[in-house]
Amino acid sequence: MAKFFDIFKKKKKEDIEEEINEQEEEVYEEIDVVEDEIAEGEEIGKANEDVLKDDDLMEQEDSEEKVDFFTKLKQGLAKTRKGMTDKIDSMLKSYGKIDEELFDELEEILITSDVGVETTMEIIDNLKTNVKENKIKDPIDVKKYLKQEIKDTLNKVDVDRKLKIEPSPAIMLVVGVNGVGKTTTIGKMACNLRKDGKKVLIAAGDTFRAAAIEQLEEWANRANVDIVAHSEGSDPAAVIYDGIQAAKARKCDVLICDTAGRLHNKKNLMNELNKIFRVVEKEYPEATKEVLLVVDATTGQNAILQAKVFKEVCDITGIVLTKLDGTAKGGVVIALQSELNVPVKLVGVGEGIDDLQNFDPESFVEAII
Ligand SMILES: Nc1nc2c(ncn2[C@@H]2O[C@H](COP(=O)(O)OP(=O)(O)OP(=O)(O)O)[C@@H](O)[C@H]2O)c(=O)[nH]1
């Protein structure tokens, strides 16, 4: 029976791995589809509506009492908690003793919550060892050890999660495919930095679509920061060049640069980003540099694949994971952290101005488990 279960388990893992490989092959195609949809204007209307929603929220923001940070995070992660923790709780309650089958079920819940196959295996292996060493007998107590194991996994990346913007001047290059929330994130970051007393300038380096430039201009207005923009189709590196000259002339603390999110193939992406990086190296060698990759949590494993592609073509120094509130796939943070070895610095847990938070592993684990 155990042997049969092992074969079944192996088969299941193979299936999941095969599925991920297929997804990897499809990642460029999917990105093309997203771009086509954007070109057709389907996303533009929605994005504009949402931007207006954000606008209202920003206006209300000062008058409203701020919900405390942890409550907001918990609210945002409600779907993940429901999808992952509620399942873990009821599963553990259904067991009278701790056995292999319990760990198998736990493994399945983590994998289906987008924690990733590799990361899940590691967590389960360590968990088994800890449970054995600590002579744990009650299945309910496994949760405490699981929680610690996830915290340890998230803390493996021993780096500063604060945005690298000191010493001033600083330049932040924001990369990521279209639709993941780059514009919104840039707008929110600009607003927060300005409120922190920083002089901020935005460079609209995503020249692929006129709507992207306009959207960013609206955000710059709302955030009350300046923006440097060229017309649609112009050279992104030229926009960044002008942005740098303007940041120097206006003595800005932080220059936030949007970049095009096209990812038709690795070579194109590499060429486009490398050109921008060369301009930054040459024109702004004194600036503190941050390369932020924005990925969308709702895309689950695809977010990890995108992060891997970007990591191959540029030195990402931090990740922003958006839309954690709209998904039960919050476990993707754990996989991102463990498989990419790049710190998740910010998480988006809603569309409001306060919904871009610094990522804190402790609060995250407390909010989901
Ligand atoms: N729920 C939720 N929605 C978000 C979050 N971040 C961004 N969004 C929404 O995601 C949509 C896409 O965001 P954009 O900022 O336009 O994405 P982008 O990557 O700049 O996309 P392009 O402009 O098409 O390149 C918008 O409707 C945003 O309001 C978040 O953390 N939570």
The ligand as an SDF file (V2000), in Angstrom:
LIG
                    3D

 32 34  0  0  0  0  0  0  0  0999 V2000
   -5.9250   44.5150   -6.1840 N   0  0  0  0  0  0  0  0  0  0  0  0
   -4.7830   45.0710   -6.5520 C   0  0  0  0  0  0  0  0  0  0  0  0
   -4.6780   45.6350   -7.7720 N   0  0  0  0  0  0  0  0  0  0  0  0
   -3.5070   46.2060   -8.1330 C   0  0  0  0  0  0  0  0  0  0  0  0
   -2.3800   46.1840   -7.2690 C   0  0  0  0  0  0  0  0  0  0  0  0
   -1.3510   46.8040   -7.9390 N   0  0  0  0  0  0  0  0  0  0  0  0
   -1.8360   47.1800   -9.1530 C   0  0  0  0  0  0  0  0  0  0  0  0
   -3.1290   46.8240   -9.2770 N   0  0  0  0  0  0  0  0  0  0  0  0
   -4.0190   47.0010  -10.4320 C   0  0  0  0  0  0  0  0  0  0  0  0
   -3.4760   46.2850  -11.5570 O   0  0  0  0  0  0  0  0  0  0  0  0
   -3.8300   46.9100  -12.7850 C   0  0  0  0  0  0  0  0  0  0  0  0
   -2.5860   47.0700  -13.6580 C   0  0  0  0  0  0  0  0  0  0  0  0
   -1.7330   47.9850  -13.0490 O   0  0  0  0  0  0  0  0  0  0  0  0
   -0.7520   48.9460  -13.8770 P   0  0  0  0  0  0  0  0  0  0  0  0
   -0.0150   49.7210  -12.8670 O   0  0  0  0  0  0  0  0  0  0  0  0
   -1.4970   49.6690  -14.9150 O   0  0  0  0  0  0  0  0  0  0  0  0
    0.2020   47.8680  -14.5540 O   0  0  0  0  0  0  0  0  0  0  0  0
    1.4640   48.0600  -15.4950 P   0  0  0  0  0  0  0  0  0  0  0  0
    2.3910   46.9720  -15.2020 O   0  0  0  0  0  0  0  0  0  0  0  0
    1.9880   49.4470  -15.4230 O   0  0  0  0  0  0  0  0  0  0  0  0
    0.7830   47.7950  -16.8470 O   0  0  0  0  0  0  0  0  0  0  0  0
    0.9850   48.5240  -18.2150 P   0  0  0  0  0  0  0  0  0  0  0  0
    0.7120   49.9860  -17.9700 O   0  0  0  0  0  0  0  0  0  0  0  0
   -0.0470   47.8640  -19.0480 O   0  0  0  0  0  0  0  0  0  0  0  0
    2.3760   48.2270  -18.6040 O   0  0  0  0  0  0  0  0  0  0  0  0
   -4.4950   48.2180  -12.3840 C   0  0  0  0  0  0  0  0  0  0  0  0
   -5.8880   48.0250  -12.4880 O   0  0  0  0  0  0  0  0  0  0  0  0
   -4.1160   48.4210  -10.9120 C   0  0  0  0  0  0  0  0  0  0  0  0
   -5.0500   49.1470  -10.1710 O   0  0  0  0  0  0  0  0  0  0  0  0
   -2.5070   45.5470   -5.9740 C   0  0  0  0  0  0  0  0  0  0  0  0
   -1.5780   45.4310   -5.1680 O   0  0  0  0  0  0  0  0  0  0  0  0
   -3.7280   44.9970   -5.6810 N   0  0  0  0  0  0  0  0  0  0  0  0
  1  2  1  0
  2  3  2  0
  2 32  1  0
  3  4  1  0
  4  5  2  0
  4  8  1  0
  5  6  1  0
  5 30  1  0
  6  7  2  0
  7  8  1  0
  8  9  1  0
  9 10  1  0
  9 28  1  0
 10 11  1  0
 11 12  1  0
 11 26  1  0
 12 13  1  0
 13 14  1  0
 14 15  2  0
 14 16  1  0
 14 17  1  0
 17 18  1  0
 18 19  2  0
 18 20  1  0
 18 21  1  0
 21 22  1  0
 22 23  2  0
 22 24  1  0
 22 25  1  0
 26 27  1  0
 26 28  1  0
 28 29  1  0
 30 31  2  0
 30 32  1  0
M  END
$$$$
